């Protein structure tokens, strides 16, 4: 995540926040799609989904913004649609 967000690997200041954003992203994806992230090597789209959602949370963490915060970026929505409609979780049988 640090490389994707262009944060210095030696910088430990954001480690806790990034860990929380990853957990929050997993929950966000599940709530939006009912798809549980499994981190399977053959489902690289899961990693992309986590990276996109964490990036969105990280870049929009300030309480004041001029962006429309109610809108999910198209790239995230596209990946969520693929997780929701193209993959089945073996754990709960959901699509």
mmCIF file as gemmi writes it, N, C-alpha and C atoms, coordinates in Angstrom:
data_model
loop_
_atom_site.group_PDB
_atom_site.id
_atom_site.type_symbol
_atom_site.label_atom_id
_atom_site.label_alt_id
_atom_site.label_comp_id
_atom_site.label_asym_id
_atom_site.label_entity_id
_atom_site.label_seq_id
_atom_site.pdbx_PDB_ins_code
_atom_site.Cartn_x
_atom_site.Cartn_y
_atom_site.Cartn_z
_atom_site.occupancy
_atom_site.B_iso_or_equiv
_atom_site.pdbx_formal_charge
_atom_site.auth_seq_id
_atom_site.auth_asym_id
_atom_site.pdbx_PDB_model_num
ATOM 1 N N . UNK Axp A 1 ? 0.825 -1.198 0 1 0 ? 1 A 1
ATOM 2 C CA . UNK Axp A 1 ? 0 0 0 1 0 ? 1 A 1
ATOM 3 C C . UNK Axp A 1 ? 0.863 1.253 0 1 0 ? 1 A 1
ATOM 4 N N . UNK Axp A 2 ? 1.928 1.216 0.772 1 0 ? 2 A 1
ATOM 5 C CA . UNK Axp A 2 ? 2.776 2.408 0.832 1 0 ? 2 A 1
ATOM 6 C C . UNK Axp A 2 ? 3.34 2.767 -0.534 1 0 ? 2 A 1
ATOM 7 N N . UNK Axp A 3 ? 3.771 1.777 -1.281 1 0 ? 3 A 1
ATOM 8 C CA . UNK Axp A 3 ? 4.318 2.056 -2.613 1 0 ? 3 A 1
ATOM 9 C C . UNK Axp A 3 ? 3.233 2.649 -3.505 1 0 ? 3 A 1
ATOM 10 N N . UNK Axp A 4 ? 2.038 2.108 -3.449 1 0 ? 4 A 1
ATOM 11 C CA . UNK Axp A 4 ? 0.936 2.612 -4.261 1 0 ? 4 A 1
ATOM 12 C C . UNK Axp A 4 ? 0.583 4.055 -3.889 1 0 ? 4 A 1
ATOM 13 N N . UNK Axp A 5 ? 0.617 4.357 -2.606 1 0 ? 5 A 1
ATOM 14 C CA . UNK Axp A 5 ? 0.291 5.707 -2.136 1 0 ? 5 A 1
ATOM 15 C C . UNK Axp A 5 ? 1.491 6.648 -2.17 1 0 ? 5 A 1
ATOM 16 N N . UNK Axp A 6 ? 2.64 6.117 -2.581 1 0 ? 6 A 1
ATOM 17 C CA . UNK Axp A 6 ? 3.888 6.891 -2.656 1 0 ? 6 A 1
ATOM 18 C C . UNK Axp A 6 ? 4.305 7.441 -1.303 1 0 ? 6 A 1
ATOM 19 N N . UNK Axp A 7 ? 4.221 6.555 -0.308 1 0 ? 7 A 1
ATOM 20 C CA . UNK Axp A 7 ? 4.669 6.869 1.048 1 0 ? 7 A 1
ATOM 21 C C . UNK Axp A 7 ? 5.996 6.151 1.243 1 0 ? 7 A 1
ATOM 22 N N . UNK Axp A 8 ? 6.966 6.832 1.806 1 0 ? 8 A 1
ATOM 23 C CA . UNK Axp A 8 ? 8.272 6.241 2.067 1 0 ? 8 A 1
ATOM 24 C C . UNK Axp A 8 ? 8.114 5.017 2.966 1 0 ? 8 A 1
ATOM 25 N N . UNK Axp A 9 ? 8.729 3.901 2.567 1 0 ? 9 A 1
ATOM 26 C CA . UNK Axp A 9 ? 8.637 2.655 3.336 1 0 ? 9 A 1
ATOM 27 C C . UNK Axp A 9 ? 9.143 2.823 4.763 1 0 ? 9 A 1
ATOM 28 N N . UNK Axp A 10 ? 10.103 3.701 4.962 1 0 ? 10 A 1
ATOM 29 C CA . UNK Axp A 10 ? 10.672 3.917 6.293 1 0 ? 10 A 1
ATOM 30 C C . UNK Axp A 10 ? 9.753 4.748 7.189 1 0 ? 10 A 1
ATOM 31 N N . UNK Axp A 11 ? 8.821 5.45 6.604 1 0 ? 11 A 1
ATOM 32 C CA . UNK Axp A 11 ? 7.895 6.299 7.354 1 0 ? 11 A 1
ATOM 33 C C . UNK Axp A 11 ? 6.86 5.42 8.058 1 0 ? 11 A 1
ATOM 34 N N . UNK Axp A 12 ? 6.912 5.387 9.365 1 0 ? 12 A 1
ATOM 35 C CA . UNK Axp A 12 ? 6.017 4.541 10.172 1 0 ? 12 A 1
ATOM 36 C C . UNK Axp A 12 ? 4.804 5.313 10.686 1 0 ? 12 A 1
ATOM 37 N N . UNK Axp A 13 ? 4.742 6.595 10.39 1 0 ? 13 A 1
ATOM 38 C CA . UNK Axp A 13 ? 3.689 7.459 10.918 1 0 ? 13 A 1
ATOM 39 C C . UNK Axp A 13 ? 2.284 7.019 10.496 1 0 ? 13 A 1
ATOM 40 N N . UNK Axp A 14 ? 2.138 6.558 9.277 1 0 ? 14 A 1
ATOM 41 C CA . UNK Axp A 14 ? 0.819 6.197 8.755 1 0 ? 14 A 1
ATOM 42 C C . UNK Axp A 14 ? 0.503 4.705 8.853 1 0 ? 14 A 1
ATOM 43 N N . UNK Axp A 15 ? 1.376 3.918 9.455 1 0 ? 15 A 1
ATOM 44 C CA . UNK Axp A 15 ? 1.176 2.465 9.489 1 0 ? 15 A 1
ATOM 45 C C . UNK Axp A 15 ? -0.143 2.066 10.132 1 0 ? 15 A 1
ATOM 46 N N . UNK Axp A 16 ? -0.463 2.63 11.278 1 0 ? 16 A 1
ATOM 47 C CA . UNK Axp A 16 ? -1.714 2.281 11.959 1 0 ? 16 A 1
ATOM 48 C C . UNK Axp A 16 ? -2.91 2.703 11.115 1 0 ? 16 A 1
ATOM 49 N N . UNK Axp A 17 ? -2.863 3.907 10.579 1 0 ? 17 A 1
ATOM 50 C CA . UNK Axp A 17 ? -3.964 4.388 9.736 1 0 ? 17 A 1
ATOM 51 C C . UNK Axp A 17 ? -4.157 3.489 8.522 1 0 ? 17 A 1
ATOM 52 N N . UNK Axp A 18 ? -3.072 3.105 7.871 1 0 ? 18 A 1
ATOM 53 C CA . UNK Axp A 18 ? -3.183 2.248 6.691 1 0 ? 18 A 1
ATOM 54 C C . UNK Axp A 18 ? -3.757 0.877 7.055 1 0 ? 18 A 1
ATOM 55 N N . UNK Axp A 19 ? -3.34 0.336 8.187 1 0 ? 19 A 1
ATOM 56 C CA . UNK Axp A 19 ? -3.894 -0.948 8.633 1 0 ? 19 A 1
ATOM 57 C C . UNK Axp A 19 ? -5.395 -0.837 8.864 1 0 ? 19 A 1
ATOM 58 N N . UNK Axp A 20 ? -5.814 0.252 9.482 1 0 ? 20 A 1
ATOM 59 C CA . UNK Axp A 20 ? -7.242 0.462 9.713 1 0 ? 20 A 1
ATOM 60 C C . UNK Axp A 20 ? -7.995 0.68 8.406 1 0 ? 20 A 1
ATOM 61 N N . UNK Axp A 21 ? -7.391 1.396 7.469 1 0 ? 21 A 1
ATOM 62 C CA . UNK Axp A 21 ? -8.037 1.608 6.173 1 0 ? 21 A 1
ATOM 63 C C . UNK Axp A 21 ? -8.204 0.294 5.419 1 0 ? 21 A 1
ATOM 64 N N . UNK Axp A 22 ? -7.237 -0.599 5.543 1 0 ? 22 A 1
ATOM 65 C CA . UNK Axp A 22 ? -7.348 -1.903 4.875 1 0 ? 22 A 1
ATOM 66 C C . UNK Axp A 22 ? -8.509 -2.69 5.473 1 0 ? 22 A 1
ATOM 67 N N . UNK Axp A 23 ? -8.601 -2.736 6.803 1 0 ? 23 A 1
ATOM 68 C CA . UNK Axp A 23 ? -9.719 -3.433 7.454 1 0 ? 23 A 1
ATOM 69 C C . UNK Axp A 23 ? -11.055 -2.783 7.084 1 0 ? 23 A 1
ATOM 70 N N . UNK Axp A 24 ? -11.069 -1.468 7.087 1 0 ? 24 A 1
ATOM 71 C CA . UNK Axp A 24 ? -12.275 -0.728 6.739 1 0 ? 24 A 1
ATOM 72 C C . UNK Axp A 24 ? -12.656 -0.993 5.278 1 0 ? 24 A 1
ATOM 73 N N . UNK Axp A 25 ? -11.679 -1.109 4.407 1 0 ? 25 A 1
ATOM 74 C CA . UNK Axp A 25 ? -11.937 -1.387 2.992 1 0 ? 25 A 1
ATOM 75 C C . UNK Axp A 25 ? -12.552 -2.769 2.81 1 0 ? 25 A 1
ATOM 76 N N . UNK Axp A 26 ? -12.042 -3.753 3.543 1 0 ? 26 A 1
ATOM 77 C CA . UNK Axp A 26 ? -12.611 -5.099 3.467 1 0 ? 26 A 1
ATOM 78 C C . UNK Axp A 26 ? -14.086 -5.07 3.867 1 0 ? 26 A 1
ATOM 79 N N . UNK Axp A 27 ? -14.387 -4.352 4.942 1 0 ? 27 A 1
ATOM 80 C CA . UNK Axp A 27 ? -15.776 -4.245 5.398 1 0 ? 27 A 1
ATOM 81 C C . UNK Axp A 27 ? -16.628 -3.461 4.404 1 0 ? 27 A 1
ATOM 82 N N . UNK Axp A 28 ? -16.086 -2.382 3.86 1 0 ? 28 A 1
ATOM 83 C CA . UNK Axp A 28 ? -16.795 -1.58 2.869 1 0 ? 28 A 1
ATOM 84 C C . UNK Axp A 28 ? -17.158 -2.433 1.651 1 0 ? 28 A 1
ATOM 85 N N . UNK Axp A 29 ? -16.192 -3.208 1.162 1 0 ? 29 A 1
ATOM 86 C CA . UNK Axp A 29 ? -16.421 -4.055 -0.006 1 0 ? 29 A 1
ATOM 87 C C . UNK Axp A 29 ? -17.49 -5.092 0.302 1 0 ? 29 A 1
ATOM 88 N N . UNK Axp A 30 ? -17.425 -5.693 1.482 1 0 ? 30 A 1
ATOM 89 C CA . UNK Axp A 30 ? -18.437 -6.685 1.838 1 0 ? 30 A 1
ATOM 90 C C . UNK Axp A 30 ? -19.822 -6.039 1.923 1 0 ? 30 A 1
ATOM 91 N N . UNK Axp A 31 ? -19.912 -4.896 2.567 1 0 ? 31 A 1
ATOM 92 C CA . UNK Axp A 31 ? -21.217 -4.223 2.709 1 0 ? 31 A 1
ATOM 93 C C . UNK Axp A 31 ? -21.785 -3.802 1.354 1 0 ? 31 A 1
ATOM 94 N N . UNK Axp A 32 ? -20.913 -3.422 0.436 1 0 ? 32 A 1
ATOM 95 C CA . UNK Axp A 32 ? -21.367 -2.971 -0.883 1 0 ? 32 A 1
ATOM 96 C C . UNK Axp A 32 ? -21.72 -4.122 -1.812 1 0 ? 32 A 1
ATOM 97 N N . UNK Axp A 33 ? -21.093 -5.296 -1.606 1 0 ? 33 A 1
ATOM 98 C CA . UNK Axp A 33 ? -21.228 -6.374 -2.588 1 0 ? 33 A 1
ATOM 99 C C . UNK Axp A 33 ? -21.629 -7.723 -1.998 1 0 ? 33 A 1
ATOM 100 N N . UNK Axp A 34 ? -21.484 -7.887 -0.71 1 0 ? 34 A 1
ATOM 101 C CA . UNK Axp A 34 ? -21.636 -9.18 -0.029 1 0 ? 34 A 1
ATOM 102 C C . UNK Axp A 34 ? -20.552 -10.167 -0.463 1 0 ? 34 A 1
ATOM 103 N N . UNK Axp A 35 ? -19.453 -9.648 -0.953 1 0 ? 35 A 1
ATOM 104 C CA . UNK Axp A 35 ? -18.298 -10.459 -1.339 1 0 ? 35 A 1
ATOM 105 C C . UNK Axp A 35 ? -17.225 -10.289 -0.279 1 0 ? 35 A 1
ATOM 106 N N . UNK Axp A 36 ? -16.738 -11.396 0.256 1 0 ? 36 A 1
ATOM 107 C CA . UNK Axp A 36 ? -15.67 -11.345 1.258 1 0 ? 36 A 1
ATOM 108 C C . UNK Axp A 36 ? -14.306 -11.456 0.578 1 0 ? 36 A 1
ATOM 109 N N . UNK Axp A 37 ? -13.442 -10.521 0.888 1 0 ? 37 A 1
ATOM 110 C CA . UNK Axp A 37 ? -12.082 -10.539 0.357 1 0 ? 37 A 1
ATOM 111 C C . UNK Axp A 37 ? -11.348 -11.739 0.949 1 0 ? 37 A 1
ATOM 112 N N . UNK Axp A 38 ? -10.722 -12.542 0.073 1 0 ? 38 A 1
ATOM 113 C CA . UNK Axp A 38 ? -10.03 -13.749 0.513 1 0 ? 38 A 1
ATOM 114 C C . UNK Axp A 38 ? -8.524 -13.686 0.275 1 0 ? 38 A 1
ATOM 115 N N . UNK Axp A 39 ? -8.07 -12.707 -0.505 1 0 ? 39 A 1
ATOM 116 C CA . UNK Axp A 39 ? -6.659 -12.553 -0.869 1 0 ? 39 A 1
ATOM 117 C C . UNK Axp A 39 ? -6.114 -13.794 -1.568 1 0 ? 39 A 1
ATOM 118 N N . UNK Axp A 40 ? -6.94 -14.407 -2.41 1 0 ? 40 A 1
ATOM 119 C CA . UNK Axp A 40 ? -6.492 -15.546 -3.206 1 0 ? 40 A 1
ATOM 120 C C . UNK Axp A 40 ? -5.597 -15.044 -4.331 1 0 ? 40 A 1
ATOM 121 N N . UNK Axp A 41 ? -4.534 -15.76 -4.593 1 0 ? 41 A 1
ATOM 122 C CA . UNK Axp A 41 ? -3.573 -15.35 -5.621 1 0 ? 41 A 1
ATOM 123 C C . UNK Axp A 41 ? -4.193 -15.297 -7.01 1 0 ? 41 A 1
ATOM 124 N N . UNK Axp A 42 ? -5.207 -16.128 -7.264 1 0 ? 42 A 1
ATOM 125 C CA . UNK Axp A 42 ? -5.822 -16.144 -8.591 1 0 ? 42 A 1
ATOM 126 C C . UNK Axp A 42 ? -6.91 -15.085 -8.755 1 0 ? 42 A 1
ATOM 127 N N . UNK Axp A 43 ? -7.159 -14.301 -7.727 1 0 ? 43 A 1
ATOM 128 C CA . UNK Axp A 43 ? -8.15 -13.212 -7.816 1 0 ? 43 A 1
ATOM 129 C C . UNK Axp A 43 ? -7.481 -11.873 -7.549 1 0 ? 43 A 1
ATOM 130 N N . UNK Axp A 44 ? -6.677 -11.474 -8.484 1 0 ? 44 A 1
ATOM 131 C CA . UNK Axp A 44 ? -5.926 -10.224 -8.33 1 0 ? 44 A 1
ATOM 132 C C . UNK Axp A 44 ? -6.83 -9.014 -8.242 1 0 ? 44 A 1
ATOM 133 N N . UNK Axp A 45 ? -8.059 -9.157 -8.716 1 0 ? 45 A 1
ATOM 134 C CA . UNK Axp A 45 ? -9 -8.04 -8.644 1 0 ? 45 A 1
ATOM 135 C C . UNK Axp A 45 ? -9.322 -7.686 -7.187 1 0 ? 45 A 1
ATOM 136 N N . UNK Axp A 46 ? -9.186 -8.658 -6.287 1 0 ? 46 A 1
ATOM 137 C CA . UNK Axp A 46 ? -9.38 -8.36 -4.858 1 0 ? 46 A 1
ATOM 138 C C . UNK Axp A 46 ? -8.334 -7.363 -4.377 1 0 ? 46 A 1
ATOM 139 N N . UNK Axp A 47 ? -7.095 -7.585 -4.773 1 0 ? 47 A 1
ATOM 140 C CA . UNK Axp A 47 ? -6.012 -6.679 -4.381 1 0 ? 47 A 1
ATOM 141 C C . UNK Axp A 47 ? -6.237 -5.289 -4.973 1 0 ? 47 A 1
ATOM 142 N N . UNK Axp A 48 ? -6.68 -5.248 -6.222 1 0 ? 48 A 1
ATOM 143 C CA . UNK Axp A 48 ? -6.984 -3.969 -6.859 1 0 ? 48 A 1
ATOM 144 C C . UNK Axp A 48 ? -8.102 -3.258 -6.107 1 0 ? 48 A 1
ATOM 145 N N . UNK Axp A 49 ? -9.138 -3.989 -5.734 1 0 ? 49 A 1
ATOM 146 C CA . UNK Axp A 49 ? -10.255 -3.391 -5.004 1 0 ? 49 A 1
ATOM 147 C C . UNK Axp A 49 ? -9.776 -2.785 -3.693 1 0 ? 49 A 1
ATOM 148 N N . UNK Axp A 50 ? -8.983 -3.522 -2.946 1 0 ? 50 A 1
ATOM 149 C CA . UNK Axp A 50 ? -8.462 -3.008 -1.673 1 0 ? 50 A 1
ATOM 150 C C . UNK Axp A 50 ? -7.607 -1.77 -1.919 1 0 ? 50 A 1
ATOM 151 N N . UNK Axp A 51 ? -6.725 -1.818 -2.913 1 0 ? 51 A 1
ATOM 152 C CA . UNK Axp A 51 ? -5.865 -0.663 -3.184 1 0 ? 51 A 1
ATOM 153 C C . UNK Axp A 51 ? -6.681 0.569 -3.543 1 0 ? 51 A 1
ATOM 154 N N . UNK Axp A 52 ? -7.702 0.404 -4.385 1 0 ? 52 A 1
ATOM 155 C CA . UNK Axp A 52 ? -8.505 1.551 -4.795 1 0 ? 52 A 1
ATOM 156 C C . UNK Axp A 52 ? -9.296 2.141 -3.634 1 0 ? 52 A 1
ATOM 157 N N . UNK Axp A 53 ? -9.889 1.284 -2.821 1 0 ? 53 A 1
ATOM 158 C CA . UNK Axp A 53 ? -10.704 1.78 -1.709 1 0 ? 53 A 1
ATOM 159 C C . UNK Axp A 53 ? -9.815 2.417 -0.642 1 0 ? 53 A 1
ATOM 160 N N . UNK Axp A 54 ? -8.686 1.781 -0.313 1 0 ? 54 A 1
ATOM 161 C CA . UNK Axp A 54 ? -7.768 2.371 0.665 1 0 ? 54 A 1
ATOM 162 C C . UNK Axp A 54 ? -7.265 3.722 0.164 1 0 ? 54 A 1
ATOM 163 N N . UNK Axp A 55 ? -6.918 3.796 -1.104 1 0 ? 55 A 1
ATOM 164 C CA . UNK Axp A 55 ? -6.452 5.066 -1.669 1 0 ? 55 A 1
ATOM 165 C C . UNK Axp A 55 ? -7.52 6.142 -1.526 1 0 ? 55 A 1
ATOM 166 N N . UNK Axp A 56 ? -8.755 5.794 -1.811 1 0 ? 56 A 1
ATOM 167 C CA . UNK Axp A 56 ? -9.848 6.758 -1.675 1 0 ? 56 A 1
ATOM 168 C C . UNK Axp A 56 ? -9.999 7.216 -0.215 1 0 ? 56 A 1
ATOM 169 N N . UNK Axp A 57 ? -9.966 6.276 0.713 1 0 ? 57 A 1
ATOM 170 C CA . UNK Axp A 57 ? -10.062 6.635 2.135 1 0 ? 57 A 1
ATOM 171 C C . UNK Axp A 57 ? -8.879 7.508 2.559 1 0 ? 57 A 1
ATOM 172 N N . UNK Axp A 58 ? -7.674 7.128 2.137 1 0 ? 58 A 1
ATOM 173 C CA . UNK Axp A 58 ? -6.463 7.843 2.535 1 0 ? 58 A 1
ATOM 174 C C . UNK Axp A 58 ? -6.438 9.262 1.972 1 0 ? 58 A 1
ATOM 175 N N . UNK Axp A 59 ? -6.777 9.4 0.713 1 0 ? 59 A 1
ATOM 176 C CA . UNK Axp A 59 ? -6.709 10.718 0.073 1 0 ? 59 A 1
ATOM 177 C C . UNK Axp A 59 ? -7.858 11.635 0.478 1 0 ? 59 A 1
ATOM 178 N N . UNK Axp A 60 ? -8.927 11.082 1.02 1 0 ? 60 A 1
ATOM 179 C CA . UNK Axp A 60 ? -10.08 11.888 1.43 1 0 ? 60 A 1
ATOM 180 C C . UNK Axp A 60 ? -10.3 11.817 2.936 1 0 ? 60 A 1
ATOM 181 N N . UNK Axp A 61 ? -9.21 11.772 3.693 1 0 ? 61 A 1
ATOM 182 C CA . UNK Axp A 61 ? -9.312 11.621 5.145 1 0 ? 61 A 1
ATOM 183 C C . UNK Axp A 61 ? -9.534 12.937 5.879 1 0 ? 61 A 1
ATOM 184 N N . UNK Axp A 62 ? -9.374 14.043 5.19 1 0 ? 62 A 1
ATOM 185 C CA . UNK Axp A 62 ? -9.591 15.341 5.828 1 0 ? 62 A 1
ATOM 186 C C . UNK Axp A 62 ? -11.082 15.595 6.014 1 0 ? 62 A 1
ATOM 187 N N . UNK Axp A 63 ? -11.453 16.261 7.108 1 0 ? 63 A 1
ATOM 188 C CA . UNK Axp A 63 ? -12.879 16.488 7.361 1 0 ? 63 A 1
ATOM 189 C C . UNK Axp A 63 ? -13.531 17.473 6.399 1 0 ? 63 A 1
ATOM 190 N N . UNK Axp A 64 ? -12.739 18.293 5.718 1 0 ? 64 A 1
ATOM 191 C CA . UNK Axp A 64 ? -13.287 19.281 4.795 1 0 ? 64 A 1
ATOM 192 C C . UNK Axp A 64 ? -12.719 19.006 3.409 1 0 ? 64 A 1
ATOM 193 N N . UNK Axp A 65 ? -13.598 18.942 2.424 1 0 ? 65 A 1
ATOM 194 C CA . UNK Axp A 65 ? -13.158 18.723 1.054 1 0 ? 65 A 1
ATOM 195 C C . UNK Axp A 65 ? -14.098 19.454 0.106 1 0 ? 65 A 1
ATOM 196 N N . UNK Axp A 66 ? -13.611 19.764 -1.063 1 0 ? 66 A 1
ATOM 197 C CA . UNK Axp A 66 ? -14.432 20.402 -2.077 1 0 ? 66 A 1
ATOM 198 C C . UNK Axp A 66 ? -14.956 19.385 -3.074 1 0 ? 66 A 1
ATOM 199 N N . UNK Axp A 67 ? -14.582 18.119 -2.89 1 0 ? 67 A 1
ATOM 200 C CA . UNK Axp A 67 ? -15.054 17.066 -3.772 1 0 ? 67 A 1
ATOM 201 C C . UNK Axp A 67 ? -16.417 16.575 -3.311 1 0 ? 67 A 1
ATOM 202 N N . UNK Axp A 68 ? -17.146 15.947 -4.209 1 0 ? 68 A 1
ATOM 203 C CA . UNK Axp A 68 ? -18.424 15.346 -3.865 1 0 ? 68 A 1
ATOM 204 C C . UNK Axp A 68 ? -18.139 14.012 -3.181 1 0 ? 68 A 1
ATOM 205 N N . UNK Axp A 69 ? -18.237 13.963 -1.861 1 0 ? 69 A 1
ATOM 206 C CA . UNK Axp A 69 ? -17.851 12.778 -1.1 1 0 ? 69 A 1
ATOM 207 C C . UNK Axp A 69 ? -18.9 11.684 -1.164 1 0 ? 69 A 1
ATOM 208 N N . UNK Axp A 70 ? -20.082 11.982 -1.653 1 0 ? 70 A 1
ATOM 209 C CA . UNK Axp A 70 ? -21.129 10.968 -1.745 1 0 ? 70 A 1
ATOM 210 C C . UNK Axp A 70 ? -20.969 10.09 -2.981 1 0 ? 70 A 1
ATOM 211 N N . UNK Axp A 71 ? -20.117 10.479 -3.885 1 0 ? 71 A 1
ATOM 212 C CA . UNK Axp A 71 ? -19.915 9.741 -5.125 1 0 ? 71 A 1
ATOM 213 C C . UNK Axp A 71 ? -18.793 8.721 -4.943 1 0 ? 71 A 1
ATOM 214 N N . UNK Axp A 72 ? -19.053 7.48 -5.365 1 0 ? 72 A 1
ATOM 215 C CA . UNK Axp A 72 ? -18.005 6.467 -5.398 1 0 ? 72 A 1
ATOM 216 C C . UNK Axp A 72 ? -17.312 6.617 -6.738 1 0 ? 72 A 1
ATOM 217 N N . UNK Axp A 73 ? -15.978 6.744 -6.748 1 0 ? 73 A 1
ATOM 218 C CA . UNK Axp A 73 ? -15.275 6.874 -8.021 1 0 ? 73 A 1
ATOM 219 C C . UNK Axp A 73 ? -15.6 5.705 -8.951 1 0 ? 73 A 1
ATOM 220 N N . UNK Axp A 74 ? -15.635 5.99 -10.249 1 0 ? 74 A 1
ATOM 221 C CA . UNK Axp A 74 ? -15.992 4.993 -11.25 1 0 ? 74 A 1
ATOM 222 C C . UNK Axp A 74 ? -15.099 3.757 -11.162 1 0 ? 74 A 1
ATOM 223 N N . UNK Axp A 75 ? -13.811 3.959 -10.947 1 0 ? 75 A 1
ATOM 224 C CA . UNK Axp A 75 ? -12.89 2.814 -10.895 1 0 ? 75 A 1
ATOM 225 C C . UNK Axp A 75 ? -13.26 1.87 -9.76 1 0 ? 75 A 1
ATOM 226 N N . UNK Axp A 76 ? -13.646 2.41 -8.609 1 0 ? 76 A 1
ATOM 227 C CA . UNK Axp A 76 ? -14.054 1.571 -7.474 1 0 ? 76 A 1
ATOM 228 C C . UNK Axp A 76 ? -15.366 0.88 -7.797 1 0 ? 76 A 1
ATOM 229 N N . UNK Axp A 77 ? -16.327 1.609 -8.333 1 0 ? 77 A 1
ATOM 230 C CA . UNK Axp A 77 ? -17.629 1.019 -8.645 1 0 ? 77 A 1
ATOM 231 C C . UNK Axp A 77 ? -17.485 -0.111 -9.656 1 0 ? 77 A 1
ATOM 232 N N . UNK Axp A 78 ? -16.628 0.063 -10.628 1 0 ? 78 A 1
ATOM 233 C CA . UNK Axp A 78 ? -16.406 -0.968 -11.639 1 0 ? 78 A 1
ATOM 234 C C . UNK Axp A 78 ? -15.849 -2.244 -11.017 1 0 ? 78 A 1
ATOM 235 N N . UNK Axp A 79 ? -14.871 -2.113 -10.148 1 0 ? 79 A 1
ATOM 236 C CA . UNK Axp A 79 ? -14.279 -3.281 -9.488 1 0 ? 79 A 1
ATOM 237 C C . UNK Axp A 79 ? -15.29 -3.928 -8.547 1 0 ? 79 A 1
ATOM 238 N N . UNK Axp A 80 ? -16.064 -3.132 -7.822 1 0 ? 80 A 1
ATOM 239 C CA . UNK Axp A 80 ? -17.091 -3.684 -6.932 1 0 ? 80 A 1
ATOM 240 C C . UNK Axp A 80 ? -18.112 -4.491 -7.731 1 0 ? 80 A 1
ATOM 241 N N . UNK Axp A 81 ? -18.507 -3.986 -8.894 1 0 ? 81 A 1
ATOM 242 C CA . UNK Axp A 81 ? -19.456 -4.716 -9.745 1 0 ? 81 A 1
ATOM 243 C C . UNK Axp A 81 ? -18.89 -6.069 -10.163 1 0 ? 81 A 1
ATOM 244 N N . UNK Axp A 82 ? -17.616 -6.098 -10.514 1 0 ? 82 A 1
ATOM 245 C CA . UNK Axp A 82 ? -17.006 -7.36 -10.908 1 0 ? 82 A 1
ATOM 246 C C . UNK Axp A 82 ? -16.967 -8.341 -9.743 1 0 ? 82 A 1
ATOM 247 N N . UNK Axp A 83 ? -16.606 -7.867 -8.569 1 0 ? 83 A 1
ATOM 248 C CA . UNK Axp A 83 ? -16.589 -8.761 -7.398 1 0 ? 83 A 1
ATOM 249 C C . UNK Axp A 83 ? -17.989 -9.276 -7.101 1 0 ? 83 A 1
ATOM 250 N N . UNK Axp A 84 ? -18.956 -8.409 -7.198 1 0 ? 84 A 1
ATOM 251 C CA . UNK Axp A 84 ? -20.33 -8.78 -6.854 1 0 ? 84 A 1
ATOM 252 C C . UNK Axp A 84 ? -20.927 -9.763 -7.846 1 0 ? 84 A 1
ATOM 253 N N . UNK Axp A 85 ? -20.668 -9.573 -9.128 1 0 ? 85 A 1
ATOM 254 C CA . UNK Axp A 85 ? -21.378 -10.352 -10.134 1 0 ? 85 A 1
ATOM 255 C C . UNK Axp A 85 ? -20.542 -11.429 -10.828 1 0 ? 85 A 1
ATOM 256 N N . UNK Axp A 86 ? -19.237 -11.428 -10.645 1 0 ? 86 A 1
ATOM 257 C CA . UNK Axp A 86 ? -18.396 -12.375 -11.387 1 0 ? 86 A 1
ATOM 258 C C . UNK Axp A 86 ? -17.741 -13.454 -10.533 1 0 ? 86 A 1
ATOM 259 N N . UNK Axp A 87 ? -17.73 -13.271 -9.23 1 0 ? 87 A 1
ATOM 260 C CA . UNK Axp A 87 ? -17.014 -14.214 -8.369 1 0 ? 87 A 1
ATOM 261 C C . UNK Axp A 87 ? -17.926 -14.729 -7.27 1 0 ? 87 A 1
ATOM 262 N N . UNK Axp A 88 ? -17.702 -15.99 -6.911 1 0 ? 88 A 1
ATOM 263 C CA . UNK Axp A 88 ? -18.468 -16.611 -5.83 1 0 ? 88 A 1
ATOM 264 C C . UNK Axp A 88 ? -17.522 -16.874 -4.662 1 0 ? 88 A 1
ATOM 265 N N . UNK Axp A 89 ? -17.987 -16.555 -3.451 1 0 ? 89 A 1
ATOM 266 C CA . UNK Axp A 89 ? -17.238 -16.89 -2.249 1 0 ? 89 A 1
ATOM 267 C C . UNK Axp A 89 ? -17.552 -18.336 -1.867 1 0 ? 89 A 1
ATOM 268 N N . UNK Axp A 90 ? -16.516 -19.12 -1.673 1 0 ? 90 A 1
ATOM 269 C CA . UNK Axp A 90 ? -16.731 -20.503 -1.252 1 0 ? 90 A 1
ATOM 270 C C . UNK Axp A 90 ? -17.213 -20.575 0.198 1 0 ? 90 A 1
ATOM 271 N N . UNK Axp A 91 ? -16.861 -19.564 0.986 1 0 ? 91 A 1
ATOM 272 C CA . UNK Axp A 91 ? -17.218 -19.582 2.414 1 0 ? 91 A 1
ATOM 273 C C . UNK Axp A 91 ? -18.707 -19.495 2.645 1 0 ? 91 A 1
ATOM 274 N N . UNK Axp A 92 ? -19.38 -18.586 1.956 1 0 ? 92 A 1
ATOM 275 C CA . UNK Axp A 92 ? -20.802 -18.401 2.21 1 0 ? 92 A 1
ATOM 276 C C . UNK Axp A 92 ? -21.67 -18.637 0.979 1 0 ? 92 A 1
ATOM 277 N N . UNK Axp A 93 ? -21.037 -18.987 -0.146 1 0 ? 93 A 1
ATOM 278 C CA . UNK Axp A 93 ? -21.796 -19.295 -1.347 1 0 ? 93 A 1
ATOM 279 C C . UNK Axp A 93 ? -22.372 -18.091 -2.063 1 0 ? 93 A 1
ATOM 280 N N . UNK Axp A 94 ? -22.096 -16.898 -1.566 1 0 ? 94 A 1
ATOM 281 C CA . UNK Axp A 94 ? -22.674 -15.711 -2.203 1 0 ? 94 A 1
ATOM 282 C C . UNK Axp A 94 ? -21.908 -15.386 -3.466 1 0 ? 94 A 1
ATOM 283 N N . UNK Axp A 95 ? -22.573 -14.708 -4.355 1 0 ? 95 A 1
ATOM 284 C CA . UNK Axp A 95 ? -21.918 -14.225 -5.575 1 0 ? 95 A 1
ATOM 285 C C . UNK Axp A 95 ? -21.187 -12.95 -5.273 1 0 ? 95 A 1
